[in-house]
Amino acid sequence: MNARTKRLRQESLAAEPAISAERALLLTEFYRDNEGRWSVPVMRAKSFLYLCEKKTIYIGDGELVVGERGAAPKLVSTYPELTCHSVEDLRILNSRELTAYRVDDACLKAYQETVIPYWESRSLRDKIFAALPEEWHQAYRYGIFTEFMEQRAPGHTVLDDKIYRKGLLDFKKEIAQAIEALDFARDANAWARREQLVAMDISCDAVILFAERHAKLAESMAAACTDPARKQELLKIAANCRWVPAHAPSDFWEALQSYWFCHLAVITELNGWDAFSPGHLDQHLFPFYQAELGKGTLTREQARELLECFFVKFNNHPSPPKVGVTAAESGTYTDFANINLGGLLPDGSDGSNEVSHLLLDVIDEMHLLQPSSNVQLSRKSPDAFLKHTLQVVRSGYGFPSIFNADAVVEEQLRQGKSLVDARAGGCSGCVEVGAFGKEAYILTGYFNLVKMLELALHDGVDPLTGVQLGPPTGSAASFQSFEELFEAFRAQLAHFLDIKIRGNRLIEMIYAAQMPAPFLSVLTDDCISRGVDYNAGGARYNNSFIQGVGIGSITDALSAIKDHVFERNTLSLPELVAKLDADFAGDEPLRQRLWNKTRKYGNDDDYADDLMRMVFDAFFHEVDGRPNTKDGVYRIEMLPTTCHVYFGSVTGATPDGRKRGTPLSEGISPVQGADRGGPTAVIRSAGKMDHIRSGGTLLNMKFSPTLLSDASGLDGVASLVRSYFKMDGHHVQFNVVNVETLKQAQANPSEHRDLIVRVAGYSDYFCDLSPELQDEIITRTEHTSF
């Protein structure tokens, strides 16, 4: 880093996250004065235009890429139209020990006097909760599943290359042509399409206006600047903002600025929390980089400086905080924007290039939480690209994660996407697969697979609360075989997935009718040609996902039951259930026997791994292909983010020896400490899952730093990754840190503030994690050899 980027990075790290009431106040003001004046999409677009016209803009000293979501770095906007914070929420955010958001008296007053009085009962969350049936509320309340869209708008959207080829004025021409082509005499939806297209057109004007305001500010700053070099930079910034995103970018700097304005526009308009990403940034930037190097208007060092300034912008944006109980529990500032590197080109050739390596260097040097990054590794990817990736990985903060680009393409082809669209796609957020710029792929929430077995063992009754949650499927004494028990598990699974999907469909309809996203629709193929919003099925592809949690835990639990109860007959099922209900009190020898003498997933043991496949197949068959309301279908994913900790807290003791309330396994990783056969055994077990039938799986591994300290260690990990991907494994990521370091950081956090670890699909500061999550990461197996 040069002096500029060192300073910008340090300023970003030092800035304290704080809640800004500005967006909430402006939106309240607009809706209070104009409620009911226009159609819903036009109201949304005009409110967005109002925000772009009125919100405070900021250009920091020395910045080269400009624009903030809030009034300054780390000032976090709120979205009361989606979910309105209570005063108590704000006080919790201000006072919580970890990942706090400062809330000053002015913000509290604004909420008390203006925001809450208007949005209480008007927010989409209030409307969703009022509409959902009691059976959904009960399942949600007792930890069967979570719901993403009760807190935030649909996310996990990734941009393709269109904004590097076209400007917003070009999109306005396409919108005008689409309006002209409407058939008001024969198409019953023509007027609705027109309103949506008009809203899209207004949203383009809003972003052009937003950029123009930055141009004027940069010019006024240049006029007052006495430093000749900075004066020229400000004039160039002004020229950039006046040109993009109204027009297609013509150089590397403009390309970064154009993306950043589009990013800000999407997350200002609506996308309150969840992963808007630039996609294949290396592929998108490479033509500009190559052309300017050839002309002599850009050097590699200048490109690197611009990319470092660009990374700082992501780090300036903590995720908007949650409400309700989640305000107390949510433990990360990460906004889940994820940059893809490498992958494939549309013709199937290797997609890595010099900008890919440049970005790897930036990731390694900047050492920032945001943006997240991943490498899409194909059979076509050179070994040098993988080795460079692993050199960054061994720095020890979990970036970048590694995806199987060939499997990602196959997964999308199975979902019915074209080969070109599949190759141009990749992963966002944590591990989710989508067709970039062409798909609304919506994560709807996590599902507690382990709880289904617990209910099956208790005839549908939740043993922690005594509430009859699921259907009666038989008492423990009634099961005469393992197969009968598994059928009871399947019945509980089917029952609650029906409840989840029925609720999802209701939520989808509410979003489609009441919360369109006109600007995001402009950026997503085929919303303009269809005249349909992103949230209403306008995208070319519209998949919805449910994320299964605890596959390792339920596999080991089933293995223990099958072996100890039905095959070796060391105890009866009612006896085992009684021990679970007592949390093994008074029988630690039994718990140890179950923990140590059960054949477990993660050790390349077909006995356990076949059970993992049974659970995966059951989950897949209950979800995959079920229709959503947007002419798309439901798919499964296997990841938890941090929900394995929450789900563990609402799940009793399990037959594998796990104690009540402790975390479940995370992702498709083995139960923490249960994988004793080394990393090769782990990938062989995980490779038995049919990843191609998923929309993403997450495998976490932890290595001792000494293992990757030399060339032979890097070669070993490279071979491990290649081998796993030959098995069609979807994803793998690494923590390179030893247990002692983690324990020292837990005991003395002030001395380890910069320790970053891989949590699930993202990295975070270890000392900002909850004690439960810290303990879970510490107990993951640390591999010291291959």
Secondary structure, DSSP 8 states (H G I E B T S, - for coil): --HHHHHHHHHHHHS--EE--HHHHHHHHHHHHHTTSS-HHHHHHHHHHHHHHHS-----TT-SS---SSSSTTEE---TTT----HHHHHHHHH-SSS--B--HHHHHHIIIIIHHHHTTTSHHHHHHHHS-HHHHHHHHTTSB--GGGTS----EE--SHHHH--HHHHHHHHHHHHHT--TTT-TTHHHHHHHHHHHHHHHHHHHHHHHHHHHHHHHHHHH---HHHHHHHHHHHHHHHHTTTS---SHHHHHHHHHHHHHHHHHHT--SS-EE-BSHHHHHHHHHHHHHHHTS--HHHHHHHHHHHHHHHHT-------THHHHH--------EEEEE-B-TTSSB---HHHHHHHHHHHHH--SSSEEEEEE-TTS-HHHHHHHHHHHTTSS---EEEEHHHHHHHHHHTT--HHHHHT-EEETTTEEE-TTTB--EEEEEEEHHHHHHHHHTTTB-TTT--B-S-----GGG--SHHHHHHHHHHHHHHHHHHHHHHHHHHHHHHHHH---HHHHHTSTTHHHHT--GGGT-SSB--EEEEEE-HHHHHHHHHHIIIIIIIS-SS-HHHHHHHHHTTTTT-HHHHHHHHHSS--TTSS-HHHHHHHHHHHHHHHHHHTT-B-SSS-BEEEEB--TTHHHHHHHTS---TTS--TTS----TT--STTT--S-HHHHHHHHTTS-GGGSS-B--EEEE-GGGGSSHHHHHHHHHHHHHHHHTT--EEEEEE--HHHHHHHHH-GGG-TT-EEE-SSSEEEGGGS-HHHHHHHHHS-EE---
